[in-house]
Amino acid sequence: MLVTAGGLDGAGPVRTLTSEAVRSTLEARVWGALAAARVAAPRLPAGGSITLTSGIYATRPVPGMAAPLAALGAVEALTGALAVELAPSRVRVNTVRYGSVDTPLMRGAAGLRTDKAVAETGAAMLLGRFATPAEAAATAVFLMANTYINGQIITVDGGQSLV
């Protein structure tokens, strides 16, 4: 089993993005996922699983995020491409499209410095809070355990993409 993850570097207005920033973002997110799959695929047994990660902004873009969101979209496209390519060896490939998960990375990126700030901001979510890391991880575990899911992108955001 393989699970990949990555952040969203390379943010900034499209008018000020450098080719180096875009290249670095795509390399980290897309090439990172592809390279990990390339190494893992021949080592995984039939029924093995590769689980990639994406984010809800791939389908709900926000200003100043063109490069990282292009990378998320590429990872999602890679899901189907790898699922088709690896199907003869019975290796499955899926992606989890995450919303906000209460992690140190999310807290830092969102400028949420206290538990109170996290709770107040999370209250605006449909479920009244951000996901926990355990809730986020449960979907990746589900995808690895269910041997008949292949080529799918599953959104885990507590309804965040609806508002």
Beta strands, then each sheet from edge to edge (+ up, - down):
strand 1: 2-3
strand 2: 49-55
strand 3: 92-98
strand 4: 153-156
sheet 1: 1+ 2+ 3+ 4+
end
